[in-house]
């Protein structure tokens, strides 16, 4: 292997800047790369999903790769997305990336065709056999329709040219077992911004991040503190980014993050069909997330009670047969389907006082939920629907009450 080694920490899944008429904007890309170098980003991933690689011509891809190498080559590792639906096509793209000075290739599992685990094993092995670049596997079942198993990943990790994994499964229980089996030399990156801190705390090496496009220094700090196993410091560093982690995916990536960068004045607003500019309904939401993440000036754009996510919230107490009658599952589904979010603030269950039945699952319980809505009207709608659910599901013997906030202490 040649070139720079794959780093730990924060690797940005870089957007491809475009002018308002959709032309690739190389001068702006150079500015973004210089900014990331100054802000402490540990590595740059170009021509991935966030970089709209599937809409770029071969000539445009060559321009992007050349600009990256000229600006940061030898200073920051450059990973190029080369994965396609074709094994031979991916081999050709990976060889091209090598010619343009890439340090590694990010290769996604073939999308749409849904290969078996045996097919995935042979596909990646063929690419690695033909490659002079280290390969980072990319598992993103939500986009590709195929989930590469832990067993297949472990088998592939033994290939000398396969050097890492971008794990966008949303399943953080995988990282510990993989680390224990694979060892420390294989890079394990989270592909889920909202889960990356915990991923690293459990043994991962870092994140390939969308959020780092708008908050590079902040994401780098989260990764550094998590890598040092300082859970408290990493949580504190990550807290202002929580709404960015969520709201940069309110529409398909990279629609929100390209709008956010334009809002910050870092890029123009160009994006290519079939993707379109961020819908008007989401502008306030993403702007509030940028403010919460300290990317732009200003307070929360939300109305009503403010919280760490920049959305209005309401504390609700739900009581009854929450689990044995499925009330809690249905309630959380209502919140998510109405575009809301929640935190479980407290939970309790009645003791099993039945002397006749050692395992009495029909016990009442209570849960205190902090429910979020994008605005007050949405929060009211969610609350009303939760009340209707409680009323309709009579067998759960449920109740729903709003818990008032504790008053602020009065200074003496």
C-alpha positions in Angstrom: 0.0 0.0 0.0 1.2 3.5 -0.8 0.0 7.0 0.1 -1.3 8.3 3.4 -2.6 5.9 5.9 -6.3 5.8 6.7 -6.8 8.1 9.7 -8.9 7.9 12.9 -11.3 10.7 13.7 -13.5 12.8 11.5 -13.6 12.2 7.7 -15.9 14.5 5.9 -18.2 13.1 3.2 -17.7 16.1 1.1 -20.3 17.7 -1.1 -19.5 18.6 -4.7 -20.1 22.4 -4.8 -22.1 23.5 -7.8 -23.1 26.9 -9.2 -26.8 27.9 -9.2 -27.1 26.4 -12.7 -25.7 23.1 -11.6 -22.1 23.3 -12.9 -19.4 21.8 -10.8 -17.7 24.7 -8.9 -14.0 23.7 -8.6 -12.8 27.1 -7.1 -15.4 26.7 -4.3 -14.4 23.1 -3.7 -10.8 24.3 -3.3 -11.9 26.8 -0.7 -13.9 24.1 1.2 -10.8 21.8 1.2 -8.6 24.5 2.6 -11.3 25.3 5.3 -11.4 21.6 6.3 -7.6 21.5 6.6 -7.7 24.5 8.8 -10.6 23.3 11.0 -9.0 20.0 11.9 -10.8 17.5 9.7 -8.8 14.2 9.6 -9.6 13.0 6.1 -11.8 13.8 3.1 -14.1 11.5 1.2 -15.0 12.7 -2.3 -17.3 11.4 -4.9 -19.6 9.6 -2.6 -23.4 9.8 -2.1 -23.0 13.3 -0.5 -20.8 14.3 -3.5 -23.5 13.4 -6.0 -21.1 11.1 -7.8 -23.8 9.3 -9.7 -24.8 12.6 -11.5 -21.2 13.6 -12.5 -19.5 12.9 -15.8 -16.2 11.1 -15.9 -14.6 14.4 -16.8 -16.1 16.2 -13.8 -15.0 13.4 -11.5 -11.5 13.8 -12.9 -11.6 17.5 -12.1 -12.8 16.9 -8.6 -10.1 14.3 -7.9 -7.4 16.5 -9.4 -8.4 19.5 -7.3 -8.5 17.5 -4.1 -5.0 16.2 -4.7 -3.6 19.6 -5.5 -5.2 21.2 -2.4 -4.6 18.6 0.3 -2.6 15.8 -1.2 0.0 14.5 1.2 -1.6 16.6 4.0 -5.0 15.0 4.5 -5.9 11.4 3.3 -8.2 11.4 0.3 -10.7 8.6 -0.1 -12.6 8.4 -3.4 -15.9 6.7 -3.8 -15.6 4.2 -6.6 -18.3 1.7 -5.9 -20.8 0.8 -8.7 -23.3 -1.9 -9.4 -20.6 -3.6 -11.6 -17.6 -5.4 -10.3 -15.5 -4.6 -13.4 -16.8 -1.0 -13.4 -15.7 -0.6 -9.8 -12.3 -2.0 -10.6 -11.9 0.5 -13.4 -13.0 3.4 -11.2 -10.6 2.4 -8.5 -7.7 2.2 -10.9 -8.6 5.7 -12.1 -8.7 7.0 -8.5 -5.2 5.6 -8.0 -4.0 7.5 -11.1 -5.4 10.7 -9.6 -3.5 10.2 -6.3 -6.2 8.9 -4.0 -5.1 7.3 -0.8 -8.0 4.8 -0.5 -11.2 3.9 -2.2 -14.7 3.7 -0.6 -16.6 0.9 -2.2 -20.3 0.6 -1.5 -22.2 -2.8 -1.6 -23.8 -3.2 -5.1 -27.2 -1.5 -5.0 -30.5 -2.6 -6.5 -29.4 -6.1 -7.5 -29.3 -7.5 -3.9 -26.4 -9.9 -4.1 -26.1 -12.8 -1.6 -23.4 -12.9 1.1 -21.4 -15.2 -1.2 -21.8 -12.7 -4.0 -20.6 -9.8 -1.8 -17.6 -11.8 -0.7 -16.6 -12.6 -4.3 -17.4 -9.0 -5.5 -15.2 -7.3 -2.9 -12.4 -9.9 -3.2 -12.2 -9.4 -7.0 -12.0 -5.6 -6.5 -9.3 -5.9 -3.8 -7.3 -8.4 -5.8 -7.2 -5.9 -8.7 -6.6 -2.8 -6.6 -3.4 -0.9 -5.7 -5.5 1.2 -3.3 -6.6 0.2 0.2 -10.4 -0.5 0.1 -12.9 0.8 2.6 -16.1 -1.3 2.5 -19.3 0.6 2.7 -22.4 -1.0 4.1 -25.5 1.1 3.8 -28.6 -1.2 3.6 -31.0 1.7 3.7 -29.9 2.8 0.3 -28.7 -0.4 -1.4 -31.2 -2.9 -0.2 -28.5 -5.4 0.9 -26.9 -5.7 4.4 -23.4 -7.1 4.5 -23.2 -9.4 7.5 -20.6 -9.2 10.3 -19.3 -12.7 9.2 -18.8 -11.4 5.6 -17.1 -8.3 6.9 -14.7 -10.3 9.1 -13.9 -12.6 6.2 -13.1 -9.6 3.9 -11.0 -7.9 6.6 -8.4 -10.6 6.2 -7.6 -9.4 2.6 -4.4 -7.3 2.7 -6.0 -4.6 0.5 -9.2 -4.3 2.5 -8.4 -1.8 5.2 -11.7 -0.5 6.7 -15.5 -0.3 6.9 -18.0 2.5 6.8 -20.9 1.1 8.8 -24.2 2.9 8.0 -26.4 0.1 9.3 -27.5 2.1 12.4 -26.6 -1.0 14.5 -23.9 0.0 17.0 -24.0 -3.5 18.6 -21.8 -4.7 15.7 -18.7 -2.6 16.4 -17.6 -4.3 19.6 -17.7 -7.9 18.3 -16.0 -6.8 15.0 -13.3 -5.0 16.8 -12.6 -8.0 19.1 -12.3 -10.3 16.1 -10.7 -8.1 13.5 -8.1 -6.3 15.7 -6.9 -2.8 15.8 -5.4 -2.3 12.4 -8.7 -2.4 10.5 -10.5 1.0 10.5 -14.1 1.0 11.7 -16.0 4.2 10.7 -19.5 5.0 11.6 -21.7 6.2 8.7 -24.4 7.5 11.0 -23.7 11.0 12.4 -26.2 10.7 15.3 -24.6 7.4 16.5 -21.0 8.1 15.7 -20.0 9.2 19.2 -21.3 6.0 20.8 -19.8 4.0 17.9 -16.3 5.3 18.8 -16.9 4.9 22.5 -17.6 1.2 21.8 -14.4 0.7 19.9 -14.8 2.4 16.5 -12.1 4.6 14.9 -14.2 7.6 13.7 -16.9 8.8 11.4 -17.4 9.5 7.7 -19.6 12.5 8.4 -22.2 14.6 6.6 -22.4 17.0 9.6 -18.7 17.7 9.2 -19.5 19.6 6.0 -21.0 22.4 8.1 -19.3 21.9 11.5 -15.9 20.4 10.8 -14.1 21.5 14.0 -17.0 20.5 16.2 -17.2 17.0 14.7 -13.4 16.6 15.0 -13.7 17.4 18.7 -16.5 14.9 19.3 -14.4 12.2 17.7 -11.2 13.1 19.6 -13.0 13.1 23.0 -14.8 9.8 22.2 -11.5 8.2 21.1 -10.0 9.2 24.5 -12.9 7.4 26.1 -14.1 10.5 27.8 -17.9 9.9 27.5 -18.8 13.0 29.4 -16.7 15.4 27.3 -17.8 13.8 24.0 -21.4 14.0 25.0 -21.0 17.7 25.8 -19.3 18.3 22.5 -21.9 16.4 20.6 -25.0 18.0 22.2 -25.1 21.2 20.1 -24.9 19.0 16.9 -27.8 16.8 17.8 -30.3 18.7 15.6 -27.8 18.9 12.7 -27.4 15.1 12.9 -31.1 14.7 12.5 -32.2 17.7 10.3 -29.5 17.3 7.7 -31.5 14.2 6.7 -35.0 15.8 6.7 -34.8 15.2 2.9 -32.6 12.9 1.0 -28.8 13.6 1.5 -27.2 15.8 0.2 -30.2 18.1 -0.3 -30.3 19.6 3.2 -26.5 19.9 3.7 -26.1 21.7 0.3 -28.8 24.2 1.3 -27.1 24.6 4.7 -23.7 25.3 3.2 -25.3 27.9 0.9 -27.0 29.4 4.0 -23.6 29.7 5.6 -22.2 31.4 2.5 -19.7 28.6 1.9 -21.2 27.5 -1.5 -23.7 28.4 -4.1 -27.0 26.6 -4.0 -26.6 24.3 -7.0 -27.8 20.7 -7.0 -28.5 18.3 -9.8 -31.6 16.5 -10.8 -33.2 14.2 -9.9 -32.5 16.0 -6.6 -34.0 19.4 -6.1 -33.4 22.3 -3.7 -34.6 21.8 -0.1 -38.3 22.3 0.2 -39.5 25.5 1.8 -41.2 23.7 4.7 -37.7 22.6 5.8 -35.8 25.9 5.6 -36.6 27.0 9.2 -35.9 23.6 10.5 -32.4 23.4 9.0 -31.7 27.0 9.8 -32.5 26.3 13.5 -30.2 23.3 13.4 -27.4 25.5 12.1 -28.0 28.0 14.8 -28.0 25.2 17.5 -24.8 23.9 16.0 -23.2 27.4 16.1 -22.7 27.3 12.4 -24.6 30.6 11.9 -25.5 33.4 14.3 -28.9 33.7 15.9 -31.2 31.9 18.4 -33.6 29.1 17.8 -35.9 29.6 14.9 -38.6 27.6 16.6 -41.5 29.1 18.4 -42.8 27.9 21.7 -40.7 26.3 24.4 -37.1 25.9 23.2 -34.9 22.8 23.9 -31.5 21.4 22.9 -32.8 20.3 19.6 -34.2 23.7 18.6 -37.8 22.3 18.5 -40.7 23.0 20.9 -41.2 20.2 23.4 -43.8 18.9 25.8 -43.3 16.5 28.7 -46.0 13.9 28.8 -46.7 11.1 31.4 -48.2 7.9 29.9 -49.5 5.3 32.3 -51.2 2.0 32.0 -50.5 -1.5 30.5 -47.8 0.0 28.2 -46.1 -3.2 27.2 -48.4 -6.1 27.6 -51.0 -4.2 25.5 -48.5 -2.6 23.1 -49.5 0.9 24.0 -45.9 2.3 24.2 -44.9 0.9 20.8 -47.9 2.4 19.2 -47.4 5.7 20.9 -43.8 6.0 19.7 -44.9 5.0 16.2 -47.4 7.9 16.3 -44.7 10.4 17.2 -42.4 9.2 14.4 -45.1 9.1 11.8 -46.1 12.6 12.5 -42.5 13.9 12.0 -41.8 14.3 15.7 -39.1 13.0 18.0 -38.9 11.9 21.6 -36.7 11.2 24.6 -37.6 8.8 27.4 -37.0 10.9 30.5 -38.2 8.4 33.1 -39.6 4.9 33.4 -41.1 2.8 36.1 -43.1 -0.4 36.5 -45.2 -1.8 39.3 -43.5 -4.6 41.3 -44.7 -8.1 40.6 -46.7 -8.7 43.8 -48.5 -11.8 42.5 -47.9 -14.8 44.7 -49.6 -17.2 42.3 -47.7 -16.3 39.1 -44.0 -15.9 39.3 -43.8 -14.3 35.9 -46.6 -11.8 35.8 -46.2 -9.7 32.7 -49.6 -7.9 33.1 -48.3 -5.1 35.2 -49.0 -1.4 34.9 -46.1 0.9 34.1 -45.5 4.5 33.4 -43.2 6.4 31.1 -42.4 10.1 31.0 -41.7 11.2 27.4 -40.2 14.5 26.3 -42.0 14.9 22.9 -40.7 17.2 20.2 -42.5 18.7 17.2 -41.1 20.8 14.4 -43.3 23.6 15.5 -46.1 24.2 18.1 -48.9 23.2 15.7 -47.1 19.9 15.0 -46.6 19.3 18.7 -50.3 19.9 19.4 -51.2 17.4 16.6 -48.9 14.7 18.1 -50.3 15.3 21.6 -53.9 15.1 20.3 -53.2 11.8 18.5 -51.5 10.3 21.5 -54.6 11.1 23.5 -56.8 9.5 20.9 -54.7 6.4 21.0 -55.0 6.2 24.8 -58.8 6.6 24.5 -59.2 4.0 21.8 -57.0 1.3 23.3 -59.3 0.7 26.2 -57.6 -2.7 27.1 -54.4 -0.8 28.0 -56.2 1.2 30.8 -54.0 4.1 29.8 -53.9 7.7 30.7 -52.0 10.7 29.3 -51.2 13.8 31.2 -49.0 16.8 30.6 -46.2 17.3 33.2 -45.5 21.0 33.8 -41.9 22.2 33.8 -40.4 22.8 37.2 -40.2 26.5 37.9 -36.8 28.1 37.8 -35.2 28.5 41.2 -35.5 32.0 42.6 -32.2 33.6 43.5 -31.8 34.5 47.1 
